[in-house]
Amino acid sequence: MDSAIKKSIDWANYSTKDDKHWFYYGLKKPVGPMTWQGIEEVSKKYPDLFVSYESSGNSAKIKHWLPGEIIITAREEISNQGA
């Protein structure tokens, strides 16, 4: 559980960057890479979306997936702490 919490916080911080290292799980395979803004657009249509971040942008290296909603919530919490 601690690992998932740390990863969600790390990924929330990574989501503020404008790089194409994000993937979502669709049609039984990773879709991407794309920016976090792209993930947000897809999540509007599919709110139960699972996402992953891979610093190399290579989907073959993905090891972990988290619900997109967790990253969105972590982003909000980080933003609220900075306010």
Long-range contacts (C-beta under 8 A, 24 or more apart in sequence): 4-66, 4-70, 7-64, 7-66, 8-66, 8-70, 8-71, 8-74, 9-74, 9-78, 11-51, 11-53, 11-66, 11-71, 11-74, 12-71, 12-74, 12-75, 12-77, 12-78, 13-78, 14-53, 15-39, 15-53, 15-71, 15-75, 16-75, 19-57, 20-57, 21-53, 21-54, 21-55, 21-56, 21-57, 22-51, 22-52, 22-53, 23-51, 23-52, 23-53, 23-54, 23-59, 23-62, 24-49, 24-50, 24-51, 24-52, 24-68, 25-49, 25-50, 25-51, 25-52, 25-65, 29-59, 30-59, 30-62, 32-59, 33-57, 33-59, 39-68, 40-72, 43-68, 43-69, 43-72
